């Protein structure tokens, strides 16, 4: 399946593939925020990647921090990008 990725999406997927950690931090007073290697990511960017099923949160529940992983579809999208 061919997927068109933005440059920002491709950077996040490559970083996850290369071992970077993407985490969601929950705050009661203002809502969640997302960090990758100490830098904030925009919520719309992370949500786009989730909607495309390129990343997925770990199944652990009850924590204020959730890690994300690259899905098989995310790996496939990166391969398509390298081939194209």
N, C-alpha and C positions, 0 to 999 in steps of 0.2 A: 504494500500500500504506500503510495507516494504522499508525502506530507510537505507542505510548504512551511518552513520555519522562518520566523523573523531572526535578525541577528541576535537580539537579546535572548530569545528562546534557545537558540543554538548554543550561546555562551553558557547558559545555565545547565543545559543537558550535557555539554562537554565537561563542565566542572564536576557535575555529579558522577559522570563516568570515570573521571580521573581521581575521585576520592574525596571531593569537597562535601561538606555537610550542609544540607539545607534544613533549617528548622523553623517551625512556627512557634511563637511565644504568645501565650494567651494573657491578656490583661483585662481585668474586670472593668476598669474605669474607661478604657478607650478601644477595646477590641484587640485582635491579634496583629502581630507584625512578623515579618519574615526576615531571617538572616542567613547569609551564605558567606562563610569565611569572615565573619565579623562585619559584613556590609549589608545594609538593608536592601531588600528587593521590594519592588512595588507589588501590592496585592493583586492588581489586575494581571500582571505577568504570571504570577504563581497560579492564579485561578484559570488563566488561559491554558497553561500547561496541564492542569488537573482536568479541565474540560476535554482536552484533546487526548487524555489518558496516557500522557507521556511521563508523568510522575504520579506517585501515590503516597499518601501518608502511611507510616508504619501503623500496625494494628493496635499498638498499646494505647490504652485509654486511661483517663483520670489524672494525667500529668499536665502541668502548665506548659510543657515543651513537647512538641511532636516533630520527629524527623521524617524526611521525605526520601523516597528511593526512586531510582530510574526504573521504569517498567520495561517489559519486553518491547512494547510499542515505541518507547523512547529510544531504546537501543537501535531499533529498526529505522527510526527517523534519522538518527545520526548516520547510519550506514548509507541511507538514501542520499543524504546531504554530501557525504564523501564521494559517492559514485557520480553524483550530478555535478 
